[in-house]
Amino acid sequence: MRLDDKPVLVPTEVKANDRIRIGKTTLRFVPCCGPDFSWTDEA
């Protein structure tokens, strides 16, 4: 597993918009709570 192109060797906290790669799949962490998130924001 890689976090923002760096290997993850120990438990690591992810932050908003971090990219997580597992094999050939890349995911972006988007938290659905916190001060920077609103259900009413438009993309």
Steps between C-alpha positions, in 0.01 A plus 500: 500500500617853423385835638572793268760286316684402821488144636298453820701283740330592829146611594459849355229763538352618171398859434241650267580439132785256568546249218510136609629242251445129545630300205375667182212677679538860620247650741464856629399542865205740524374541858124548536530695825707780646535875461592486129198292392143603431225294342378819329831589326490462122792339320 
